[in-house]
Amino acid sequence: MKRINFLYEFITPNGVLPLGYQKTDLPIIFSEINEVLIGVDHATIRSVNAPKFRVSSPAYDIFDIISDYFEPYKDIRRVLLKDLSEAELKNDYNIFAITSTHDQSIVEYISGLDFDDMFTSSAFSLLKKHDRVKLVFIDNKEGGFQYPDKFFKSIHTFVDKHKFNKNKIIFITNTSNIKEIYENYLKKSQLYSFMICESINFYISGEPGKNIVRYENTTKNYLVDKIVEHDMEYSLDMSPSSNLRNKHFLCMNRNSGRLHRPKLILKLIQEGIFDKGLSSLLRSDEFNRFCEKPENIDYKTNIKEKYPFVIDYENADYVAGMHNYFTKKEMWNDTYFSIVAESCIETGPVFITEKVVRPMIYFHPFIVYGNPNTLSELRKLGFKTFPEFFDESYDLIENEDERLSMIVENIKRISNMTLEDVHKLYNSVYPKLVHNRNLLAKMAKDNFVGNKFLDTINL
């Protein structure tokens, strides 16, 4: 296997300097590093306006993100330009890589970027002259982004100015339908393709499967079925209960600041089915402010004056980590299906996160309040959906209110069935639940993310 070399030019006291800093940022960068060394917290660091990256946290270096899929990392490494040999330039994958900070979307960052000012003359010379040196943008962050014209135009201007061929510039994102979005832009702008666009579903095909495999290995060797951290219990025993359950559905919502989630909860309350399930909705300042507007009185009286709705834990910061993939087991074994309120619901991008993966881990059918075509994208990856439970034509509805209405009608119909009948329905789809969980594990074992990354940069 050819090695992957992530290329850097500078070393700081805090490690390599990721691509993306402007030359004028350097005094601030070193000031920032000095502050880190005397213990300034991350919130303070992120308030610095000039740097586009946080050198203080290697988690924002793409190398760390990608190398996680190439254990034990022998075929992927950081390389300074001064140490790069002619043989490596000729034979290896050589990548200048760009991402954005946790607090800034890559759309916002790239749309205002001066690419020419990003490279030193030696780095730019390598990019222009060597076929095996490429510029790769990776958006692995959570958040489904609209891709406005100015995003693509910024990259196209750079490519056109320097006459790069399209294989030189690569954009990788969590957004499942990025190729369609890109092709629509090309058609509208009457342009030929100027870069490679590829989707890699980091939130689906990466970490969750690895956790399942770790669980299998751990239980085999040590008979461990849970982990407790910060008084939070993570259930690693994923075997479902065969007993009759007490509730119809599970609806987990940590962040009430994403206002489509309180909207869903309000619908469940108004339809009289909220008590048919287990639902969480934790406090947020955004939602509290929203409730104080006169037109939102229904939210205030039905939710704000009664919430937080807590299934397991009320601490939103702890729950943010725990609920990514593993949670308490009891909530899953006490319900039959999951209502998934995804990160975003807009028409356009299709962005799928760990929120859909959780039900797969714990053997739950699911209905998704997310972007249109979410189910279609899941099926393309090989996952099974559940028309036995739901009229899944809701997935094709572009109007957000109409889609939510149909989703709630689905939930209401199942919630008005007896628990005995839902139990039978659940058992009828059990082979699909096993398939989905096994597919997550297989993606990890087969290194789906790593192989797709290799295929993409080799185009």
C-alpha positions in Angstrom: 0.0 0.0 0.0 1.2 3.5 -0.8 1.7 5.8 2.1 -0.3 8.9 2.7 1.7 12.0 3.5 0.0 14.9 5.1 2.1 17.9 4.2 3.1 20.7 6.5 5.6 23.6 6.3 6.0 24.8 9.9 6.6 23.4 13.4 5.4 25.4 16.4 6.1 24.7 20.1 2.6 23.1 20.0 3.1 20.9 17.0 2.8 21.2 13.2 0.9 24.1 11.9 -2.1 23.1 9.8 -2.6 24.7 6.4 -4.9 27.7 6.5 -3.1 30.3 8.5 -2.4 33.6 6.8 1.1 34.9 7.1 -0.1 37.8 9.2 -1.6 35.4 11.7 1.8 34.1 12.9 2.4 36.6 15.8 -1.1 35.9 17.1 -0.6 32.1 16.7 2.5 32.2 18.9 0.8 34.5 21.4 -2.0 32.0 21.5 0.4 29.1 22.1 2.0 31.0 25.0 -1.4 31.6 26.5 -2.2 27.9 26.1 1.0 27.0 27.9 -0.1 29.1 30.9 -3.6 27.5 31.0 -6.0 29.8 29.1 -9.2 27.8 28.6 -10.5 26.7 25.1 -13.4 29.2 25.1 -10.9 32.0 25.4 -8.7 30.6 22.6 -11.7 30.3 20.3 -12.4 34.0 20.8 -9.3 35.0 19.0 -10.5 36.3 15.6 -7.5 36.2 13.3 -6.4 32.5 13.2 -8.7 30.2 11.2 -7.6 27.1 13.1 -6.8 26.3 16.7 -3.2 25.1 16.9 -3.8 24.3 20.5 -6.0 21.3 19.7 -4.7 18.6 17.4 -8.2 17.3 17.1 -8.7 19.9 14.4 -5.8 18.6 12.4 -7.2 16.4 9.6 -4.3 14.0 10.1 -5.8 12.9 13.4 -9.2 12.5 11.9 -8.1 10.3 9.0 -5.3 8.4 10.7 -7.9 6.9 13.1 -8.9 4.6 10.2 -5.4 3.4 9.4 -4.3 1.7 12.6 -1.6 1.3 13.5 -0.8 4.4 11.3 2.2 2.9 9.7 0.9 3.9 6.2 -0.1 7.5 7.1 2.1 10.2 8.5 2.8 14.0 8.9 5.7 15.2 6.7 7.4 18.5 6.6 8.1 19.8 3.0 11.8 20.0 3.7 11.8 16.3 4.5 9.8 15.2 1.5 11.9 13.1 -0.9 11.6 12.8 -4.7 10.6 9.2 -4.3 7.8 10.1 -2.0 6.6 12.8 -4.4 6.6 10.3 -7.2 5.1 7.3 -5.4 3.0 8.3 -2.3 -0.2 10.2 -1.9 0.8 13.7 -0.9 -1.9 16.0 0.6 -2.3 19.6 1.6 -5.4 19.4 3.8 -7.8 22.0 5.0 -10.7 21.9 7.5 -12.3 24.5 9.7 -12.6 25.1 13.4 -15.4 23.6 15.5 -17.0 27.0 15.7 -16.9 27.9 12.0 -18.4 25.9 9.1 -16.1 25.1 6.2 -18.7 26.8 4.0 -18.1 30.1 5.8 -14.4 29.6 5.9 -13.7 28.7 2.2 -16.2 31.2 0.9 -14.0 34.1 2.1 -10.6 32.4 1.6 -7.7 33.8 -0.4 -6.1 30.5 -1.5 -3.0 32.1 -3.0 -2.1 33.7 0.3 -2.3 30.3 2.0 0.7 28.8 0.3 4.4 29.6 0.5 6.1 29.6 -2.9 7.6 26.2 -2.3 4.3 24.7 -1.3 2.5 26.2 -4.2 5.2 25.0 -6.6 4.7 21.4 -5.4 1.0 21.7 -5.8 1.3 23.0 -9.3 4.0 20.7 -10.6 3.5 17.3 -9.1 0.5 15.1 -10.1 0.6 13.2 -6.8 0.3 16.4 -4.7 -3.3 17.4 -4.0 -5.3 19.9 -2.1 -8.1 18.2 0.0 -10.9 20.0 1.9 -12.5 17.8 4.5 -15.7 18.7 6.2 -16.2 16.1 8.9 -18.0 18.3 11.3 -21.6 18.0 12.5 -24.0 20.3 10.7 -25.8 19.9 7.4 -24.7 22.9 5.4 -26.4 24.6 2.4 -23.7 25.0 -0.2 -24.2 28.5 -1.7 -22.8 29.6 -5.0 -20.1 31.6 -3.4 -18.6 28.5 -1.8 -18.1 26.7 -5.1 -17.2 30.0 -6.9 -14.3 30.6 -4.4 -12.8 27.2 -5.3 -13.5 27.5 -9.0 -11.8 31.0 -9.1 -8.6 29.5 -7.7 -8.7 26.4 -9.9 -9.4 28.5 -13.1 -6.7 31.0 -12.3 -4.0 28.4 -12.1 -5.4 26.0 -14.6 -5.5 23.0 -12.2 -7.1 19.8 -13.5 -10.1 18.7 -11.5 -8.3 15.8 -9.9 -6.0 18.2 -8.1 -8.7 19.6 -5.8 -10.9 17.3 -3.7 -13.8 18.1 -1.4 -14.9 15.5 1.1 -18.0 16.0 3.3 -20.5 14.3 5.5 -23.3 15.6 3.2 -24.5 12.5 1.4 -25.8 14.1 -1.8 -22.8 16.5 -2.4 -22.3 15.2 -5.9 -25.9 16.1 -6.8 -25.5 19.6 -5.2 -22.2 20.1 -7.1 -23.6 19.0 -10.4 -26.6 21.3 -10.0 -24.2 24.2 -9.5 -22.1 23.3 -12.6 -25.3 23.1 -14.7 -26.6 26.4 -13.4 -23.3 28.1 -13.9 -22.6 26.4 -17.2 -19.2 25.2 -16.0 -17.2 22.0 -16.5 -16.3 20.0 -13.3 -13.3 21.7 -11.6 -12.9 19.4 -8.6 -13.7 16.0 -7.1 -16.7 16.0 -4.7 -17.2 12.9 -2.5 -19.3 12.0 0.5 -17.8 10.0 3.3 -20.4 9.4 6.1 -18.0 9.7 9.0 -20.9 9.6 11.5 -22.4 6.4 10.1 -19.6 4.3 8.8 -16.8 5.2 11.1 -17.0 5.5 14.9 -20.2 3.5 15.7 -19.0 0.3 14.0 -15.7 0.5 15.8 -17.5 0.9 19.1 -19.6 -2.2 18.4 -16.5 -4.2 17.5 -14.8 -3.0 20.7 -17.8 -4.1 22.6 -17.7 -7.5 21.1 -14.0 -7.9 21.8 -14.4 -6.5 25.4 -17.3 -8.8 26.3 -15.5 -11.8 24.9 -12.4 -11.2 26.9 -13.6 -9.4 30.1 -17.4 -9.9 30.3 -17.8 -6.1 30.7 -21.3 -4.8 29.8 -21.1 -1.2 30.8 -18.8 1.8 31.4 -19.5 4.5 34.0 -17.9 7.9 33.5 -18.8 11.1 35.3 -21.7 9.2 37.0 -23.0 8.5 33.5 -23.7 4.9 32.5 -23.0 3.7 29.0 -24.6 0.3 28.2 -22.3 -1.9 26.1 -24.7 -4.9 26.3 -26.8 -4.4 23.2 -28.9 -7.6 23.3 -32.6 -6.6 23.1 -35.2 -7.7 25.6 -37.9 -10.2 24.3 -40.4 -9.1 27.0 -43.5 -7.0 26.4 -42.4 -3.3 26.7 -44.1 -0.5 28.5 -44.0 2.3 25.9 -44.4 2.6 22.2 -41.5 5.0 21.2 -38.3 6.6 22.3 -37.6 10.2 21.2 -34.2 11.6 22.4 -33.6 15.3 22.1 -30.7 16.9 23.9 -30.5 20.3 22.2 -33.8 22.2 22.3 -32.0 25.1 20.6 -32.5 23.3 17.4 -36.1 24.5 17.2 -37.5 21.8 15.0 -37.1 19.5 18.0 -39.4 21.4 20.3 -41.8 21.7 17.4 -41.9 17.9 17.1 -42.4 17.5 20.9 -45.3 20.1 20.8 -47.0 18.1 18.0 -46.7 14.9 20.1 -48.3 16.7 23.1 -51.1 18.3 21.0 -51.9 14.9 19.4 -52.2 13.4 22.9 -49.5 10.8 22.3 -46.5 12.3 24.2 -47.2 9.9 27.1 -47.1 6.9 24.8 -43.3 7.1 24.7 -40.1 8.2 26.5 -39.0 11.7 25.3 -36.2 14.0 26.3 -35.8 17.7 25.7 -33.2 19.6 27.8 -33.0 23.3 28.5 -31.4 25.8 26.3 -31.2 29.6 26.3 -32.2 29.7 22.6 -35.4 27.9 23.2 -36.2 29.9 26.3 -35.9 33.1 24.3 -38.0 31.7 21.6 -40.8 30.9 24.1 -41.0 34.5 25.2 -42.3 35.7 21.9 -46.1 36.2 22.0 -46.7 34.0 19.0 -45.0 31.1 20.7 -47.2 30.9 23.7 -48.1 27.2 23.0 -44.4 26.3 23.4 -44.2 28.3 26.6 -47.2 26.7 28.3 -46.8 23.1 27.0 -43.0 22.8 27.1 -41.0 25.6 28.7 -43.1 25.6 31.9 -42.8 21.9 32.2 -39.4 20.9 30.8 -36.7 19.6 31.0 -38.1 16.3 29.9 -35.4 13.8 31.1 -35.1 10.2 30.1 -31.7 9.5 31.8 -29.6 12.5 32.6 -30.3 16.3 32.8 -26.7 17.5 32.4 -26.6 18.5 28.7 -22.9 18.7 28.5 -22.4 15.1 29.7 -25.3 13.9 27.6 -23.7 15.4 24.5 -20.9 13.0 24.8 -22.7 10.0 26.0 -25.6 10.1 23.6 -23.4 10.1 20.5 -23.5 6.3 20.3 -23.9 4.5 23.6 -26.5 5.2 26.3 -28.4 3.4 29.0 -29.9 0.2 27.8 -33.1 0.3 29.7 -34.7 3.1 27.6 -34.3 1.0 24.4 -35.6 -2.2 26.0 -38.7 -0.4 27.3 -39.7 1.0 23.9 -40.4 -0.4 20.4 -39.2 2.2 17.9 -37.3 5.5 17.8 -38.3 8.9 16.6 -35.1 10.5 15.4 -35.0 14.3 15.2 -31.9 14.9 13.1 -29.5 17.9 13.3 -31.2 19.6 10.3 -34.4 19.3 8.4 -33.9 21.7 5.4 -34.4 20.7 1.8 -31.2 20.5 -0.1 -28.3 18.8 1.7 -28.8 15.3 3.1 -26.9 15.2 6.4 -27.1 12.0 8.5 -25.5 11.7 12.0 -25.1 9.3 14.9 -28.7 10.1 15.9 -29.9 7.6 13.2 -27.1 5.2 14.2 -28.2 4.9 17.8 -31.4 3.0 17.0 -29.3 0.6 14.8 -27.0 -0.1 17.7 -29.8 -0.9 20.1 -32.1 -2.9 17.6 -34.8 -0.2 17.1 -36.9 0.5 14.0 -36.8 4.3 13.3 -38.7 7.2 11.7 -36.5 10.2 10.9 -37.4 13.9 11.1 -34.5 15.1 9.0 -33.7 16.2 5.5 -35.8 14.8 2.6 -34.2 11.7 1.1 -32.5 10.6 4.3 -34.0 7.1 4.1 -33.0 6.9 0.4 -29.4 7.7 1.3 -29.4 5.1 4.1 -30.7 2.4 1.7 -27.9 3.3 -0.8 -25.4 2.4 2.0 -27.1 -0.9 2.5 -29.2 -0.2 5.6 -32.8 -1.5 5.9 -35.7 0.9 6.6 -39.1 0.0 8.0 -42.1 0.4 5.6 -43.7 -2.4 7.8 -44.0 0.3 10.5 -44.3 3.5 8.6 -45.5 5.0 5.3 -42.0 6.1 4.3 -43.2 8.4 1.5 -42.7 11.1 4.1 -39.0 10.9 3.2 -39.8 12.4 -0.2 -41.8 15.5 1.0 -39.8 18.7 0.6 -42.1 21.0 2.5 -41.0 20.9 6.2 -44.4 21.3 7.7 -46.0 18.7 5.5 -43.2 16.3 6.2 -43.6 16.8 9.9 -47.4 16.3 9.7 -47.0 13.0 7.9 -44.3 11.9 10.4 -46.6 12.7 13.3 -49.5 10.8 11.7 -47.3 7.8 11.3 -46.3 8.0 15.0 -49.9 8.5 16.1 -51.1 5.5 14.1 -48.5 3.1 15.7 -49.0 4.7 19.1 -52.7 3.9 19.0 -52.0 0.2 18.5 -51.9 -2.1 21.5 -48.5 -2.9 22.9 -49.2 -6.5 22.1 -49.7 -5.7 18.4 -46.6 -3.5 18.2 -44.7 -6.3 19.9 -45.7 -8.6 17.0 -44.8 -6.0 14.5 -41.4 -5.5 16.1 -40.7 -9.2 16.0 -41.6 -9.3 12.3 -38.8 -6.8 11.4 -36.2 -8.2 13.8 -34.0 -9.7 11.0 -33.7 -6.2 9.6 -32.5 -4.9 13.0 -29.8 -7.5 13.1 -28.8 -6.7 9.6 -28.4 -3.0 10.4 -26.3 -3.6 13.4 -24.1 -6.1 11.7 -23.6 -3.7 8.8 -22.3 -1.0 11.1 -19.8 -3.5 12.5 -18.8 -4.7 9.0 -18.1 -1.2 7.9 -15.6 -0.8 10.7 -14.0 -4.2 10.1 -13.7 -3.5 6.4 -12.4 0.0 7.1 -15.1 1.6 4.9 -14.0 5.2 5.7 -10.3 4.6 5.1 -10.8 2.7 1.9 -13.2 5.3 0.5 -10.7 8.1 1.5 -8.0 6.2 -0.4 -10.3 5.7 -3.5 -11.1 9.4 -3.5 -7.6 10.8 -3.3 -6.5 8.3 -5.9 -9.0 9.6 -8.5 
